[in-house]
Amino acid sequence: MKAGSGAKIGPVAGTFLVATTMIGSGIFMLPATVAAIGSISVIGWVIAAIGALLIGLTLAILSRDEPHGTYLDSIAHVLGPVAGLVSTILFVISMLISLPMVAVAAAGYTSFLFPALSSNTATIALTHAYIWIFVAVSWRGARLIASVGTASLVVGLVPLILLATLGWGKFDAEIFRSSWNISGKSNASAAMSATLILFMAYLGLENASIVREQIENPRRNVPIATVCGILFSTLIYIASTTVVSGLIPAATLAKSAAPFADATAVLLGAVAAMLVAVCGAAKAAGTLGALQLETVECVVVMKRQVAGGSLSRSGTNIAVGVIASAIALFTASPNVASQFGVLATALVTTSILSLVLAGVALAKTRSGLPRATGIASVLFCVGLLAAQPLKDMMVAALLCIATAALTAILIAWRRRMAATAN
């Protein structure tokens, strides 16, 4: 699509574009993932929302004068090509992590529909099956992926809106209070641990800044769409997940493979729960297809940044599937919620490391309120990582080492290619 072709997006459509990008399949597993911490995670939602607003504004402002419209390009232009390559690599890594994570969510809701598939071995097999089904589907091209994604979005919003509205009628304040903090940590530590996991639900907030050329008056409307999209999503997130925390005790919720379906069973019965499980599995499947396509394109772009030229999309498609399967196998856990939590932590950590560079770039190029916004977003990201337990920080350390090593290898390759050409 070229800029200027057809009607452009206004602030209202831009708001829903951002919201629908963020409201992916991850939200369907988050209530179970943070249940091991407790209903205190509602505080984590508030902190995550504030951080998301700061980061969203940082990316929107950074891209206002960027001809390419992506914060990755802005980082490269402001901080240099090495920093730009680091950001791109981190983004690719985050995409590779998100693939098995979404496949795990799809497998969890599928096992709810078919209890015979609820064993650990069967869930692992389902996860790999979903990955490779969409490796095959992506060969059919973007049109089929887009059609599946659009249909799954509409279906996926049903259980969230259902619980966010009707669920309050059976909300049990005593269940919510008794599950407040079951992590064994202090309240502050528990809230920050929840924040890191919950921030995953806000990944995709950069969408408006990426498609700025398709938005009317982007200097005005990109920040509006970003902020309003984040606020709308936050309302859905907090309303729906808080209800779940008041319907099912945290200790039980932590073991759930399909938390929204289990909550719906309490609210409306088993038949409605089955329908919600179908919605959850469908949304995860639709998201998985879009991620597969996007990951392949990200790898192709990274190759172009490093050495120019093209890359076989068919071969890349298979390679992405192999890596996603390897990550799924490496992170396999006794239950779906545990594995989802491991992958969510790694995904958010990788994304935050990239977003720190965006904040630094904004602070370097702007003054006044925009500069303060960039600094605040950096402080949020760094503080969120620093507040985590040492064992969780190991994930960040390993990802930093891997990114530094891969960057060094790619830069050396680029220099060798340039020397050979000369």
N, C-alpha and C positions, 0 to 999 in steps of 0.2 A: 504494500500500500504506500503510495506517495503522499507527502504532505500536500494538502490543498485539494486532493481528489475527493469529491463528494462532500457531504455536510460534515462539519466539525462538531466535536463534542462540547456541550455547554457545562456549566458547573454542576447541575443536577445529575446529568448522565455521568459526568466525571466522578462524582461522589459514589455512585453505585458501581462504577467500574473498579474503584479502589476497594470498596467494601466486598464486592463479590470475589475479588482476587484474594483478599485476606481470609474470607470465610471459606476455607478449604476443608479438607477431610480431617485435618489435625484436631479440630475442635471436638470431633466425635469421640476421641479417646482421652482428651485432656482431663475430664472429671475423674477418671480412674487413675490417671497418672499422678495427679496432685492429691488424690485421696490419702495416700500414705503420709502426707504432710498434715492434712486436715482442712476443715472449712475456713481456716485462717487464710487460705489461698485467695479469698475474696479481696484481701488487702493487696495481695500480689497482682491481682487484676488492675487495681487502681494505680499502683506503681508502674506496671507495664504500660498502661494507657498513657500516663504522663510522659514516660520515656519515648513511646511511639510517636506522640505529638511532637516532641523535640526533634526526633530523628526525621520524621516526615517533613517538617518544615525545613530542616537542614538540607535534605535532598531536593526539595522543591525550589528553595532559594538558589542552591548550587547549580541547578540545571536551567535557571531562567535565561542566562546569557550563553548557554552551551549549545552550539549549533547541532550537535549530535543528540542532545537531549537525555543522555544517561549519566548518572553520577560516576560510573566507572571511567567514562571519557574525561569528565571534569577532573577526577583525581589524577589521571595521567597528565593532563594539561597543566595542572597547578603544582603537583608534587613530583612530576617526572615520570618517564616511561616505566621505570622499575616499580614504583609505587602503584602505577596503573596496572601492571602485570600481576603484582601481588594481589590487588583487589579482585582482578578477574579470576585468578586461580582460586582464591577463597570462595568466590561466587560459584565456580564450577564444583568445588568440593561440597559446598552446601547443597547444590542440586543433586549430586551423587548420593548424599546422605538422605535427602528427602525422599528419594525413590523407594528404598526399602522401608522407610518409616510409613509412607502412605500404603504400601503393600501390606504391612503388618496391620494397619487399621482396617483395610478391606478384608483381610483374613479373619480378624476378630469378629466383625459383624457377620461374616459368612458362617463362622462356627456357631454363632448364636442361632442362625436360621437352621443349621444342620448340626445338632448336638453330637452326632457320630464323628464329626470333624473337630471336636474341641480338644483332643489330646495334643500334647506339645508337638509330637511328630507330625500330626496331621496339619497343625497350624503352620509349622515351618514349611511343609510341602505346599500349602495353599499360598503362602507368601511368595515362594519362588514361582508358582504357577501364574500368579497375577503379574509378576514382573515380566515373564516371558510372553504372556498373552499380549501385553502392550508393546513389547518389542516388535512382535509380529504386526500388531495393529498400526504402529507408527510407519510401517512400510507403505501403508495405503495413503499416507500423506496427511497434510494439515487439515484438509476439509473434513475428513471423517473424525479426526481427533476433536476438532472444534464442535462438531455436531454432538458428539458424545458428552463433551464438557458442558455445553449449554444445557442439555437435558438434565444432566446430573446436578447442576447448580440449582435448578428449580426444585427438583426432587429433594435435594439435600437440605434446603431451608425449612422444609415442612416440620421435622421434629424439633428444630431449634425454636421456631415460632410457637409451636404447640406447647412446649414446656415453659417457654418464657411468658405465656399468657395463662393457660389453663392450670399449669402446675402449682401456682400459688394457692389454689383452693385447698390442696392437701399438704401444703408445706408444714413440716413439723419443727417448730422452733427448738424443741428439746433435742431432737436428733442433730440439728445444726450446732447447738451449744455443746453437746457432749462430744462432738467430733472436731471441736475447734482447733486443737493442736495435739496430734497424736504422734508427732515425729520424734519426741524426746529432746528436741532442740529448744532454745529460747524462742519467744514469739518473734523477735526481730530476725533471727537467723532463719526461722521457718518461713516467714513472709518473703525474705529475699530468695530463698531456695525455690519457692513457688514462682516468684517473678521470672527467674531465668527460664523455667520451663514454659510458663504461660506466654512469654514474649514471642514464642514460636507462632502463636495465633495472629501476630501482627506482621509477619513476614509477607511481603506483597504490597506493603504501604508505599513502595517506591514506584508503583505502576503509573501514576499520573505524571511523574517527572520523566518517565521513560517514553511515554507516548505524547509528550507535550506538543509535538508538531500537529497532532490530530485534535487539539483542544483550542477552542476559541479563546482569544486573548490570554495566552498561557501565563503571562506574568501575573495576571490577576487570578485566573481560575484554577491553576495548578495547586497553589497553596489552599484555596477554598475547598477543592475536591479532596485533597489529602486530609485536611483537618476534619471535614464533615464525614468523610468515609471512615476515618478512625473512630470518631465519636459514635456513629451509627453502629459499627461493628462492636464497639465496647458495650453498648446498650444490650445488644443481642447476647454477647458473651456472658456478661455478669448476670443478666436476668435468667438465662437458661441454666448456667452451671450452678448458680446459687440455689436454684430450685432443686436440682439433683442432690445437692448436699443436704437439703432438708427433707428428702424423701428416702434416702438410703444411708445407713451408718457408714462412716468412712472406712472402717475395717472391711466391710463387705464390698463397698464400692471399689476399693483398691484391687480386688481380685476379679473385677468385671471385665469381660472381653467386649462388651457392648453397653457402656454405661447409660446412654440415652434410651436404648431399648429397655434396659432393666428399670429405669425410672418410669418409662411409659407404662410398663406392666403394672407398677404400683398405682399409677394414675388412672389408666383406662383399661387394663386387662391384657391378657396374653396375645389376643389377636392384633390389637393396636401395636403392641411391642414388636410383633413380627413384621408389621408394615414399616415401623421405624428402622428396624434392622435392615430391611431392604433399601430404605432411603440412605442409611449410613454406608452400606456396601456400594451402592450405586454412585454416591458422591465420591467415595474413595477411588473407585474405578475411573471415573471421569477425570479426577485430579491426576491420577497416575499417568493417564495417556498424555495429558498436557505437559506434565513434567518430563516424560520421556522425550517428547519432541523438543522441548526447550533445552534440555540437557545436551542433546545431540548438537543443537545449534550453538550452544555456549562453547562446546569443545571445538567446533569448527571455527568460531570467532577467535578463540585463544590461539589456535594454530595459525590463523591469519596474522594475529598480532605479533607472534613470535618469528615466523619465517615467511609470511606471505603465502600466496597460492591457496589452493583448495584442498579439501580433505574428503575422502569417500564417506558419504553419509550412511551408506549401508554398512560399511565396516565399523564406523563409529557407533552406529545403533547397536550392533552386536557387542562391541566392547563395553558400552555403557551398561547393557544388560548383565554382562559377566561381572563387572565391578559391583553393581547393585546387589546381585546374588551373593557375592563374596561378603559384602558388608552385612547383609541379612544373616548369613550363616555365622559370621564372626560375633555378632551381637545377640545371637539367639539366647533367650531367657526362659525361665520356667513358666512364665505367663506373658500374655500379650501386653498388658499394661507396663510390665517391667522393661520389656524390650523397647516399647514405644518411648518410655522415659529416657532410656540410654541414648537412643537415636535423636530424640528431641533436644536433649542437652547438647549433644555434639553439633546439631544443626544450628541451634541458636548461638552457640559459642563461635562457630565459623562465621556466621553472618555478622555478629557483633564486631569481630576483628576487622571485617571489611568496612563496616559502618564507622568505626573509629577514624579511619583514614578520610572518610567523607567529611566528618566533623572538623578534622584538622585542616582540610583543604578550604572549607568555608571560613574558618577562623583566620586563615592566612590571607585570604583575598578580600574579605569584607571588614567593615568597622561598625560600631554602634550595635543595634539590636541583632542584626544578622550574625555578627561575630559572636555576640553573647550566646545566641542560639546554638551555634556550632560548638562553642566551648562546653555549654551545658549538655549537649548530646554526647560529647566525648566523655565528660565526667560521669554521665549516667551509665554508659557502656562499660567504662573501666570500673566504676563502683560495683556494678552488677557482677562482673567477673571476680573482682577482688573479694566480694562478700561470700563467695562460695567456699565450701569445705575444700581442704587440700586435695582430696581424692577426685573431686570434680574439676579442680584446676588442672589436674594432670591431662585432662582432655584438651584444654586450651593449649597447654605446653606442647603436647604431641602434635596438635594441628599446626602450631606455629613452626615447629621444627620441620614438619612435612612440607609446609608451604615454602619455607626458606630454601629447603633442599631442592624442591621442584623449580622454584624461581631461578636458582643458580644454574641448574641443569639447562633450563630453557634459554637463559641468557647466553650461556656458553655455546649452546647449539646455534643460536642466532648469529653470534660472532663468527663461529666457524663457517656457517653458510655464507656470510657476507665476505669472509676472507677467500673462500673457494670461488665465489662469483667474480672477485677481483683478480 
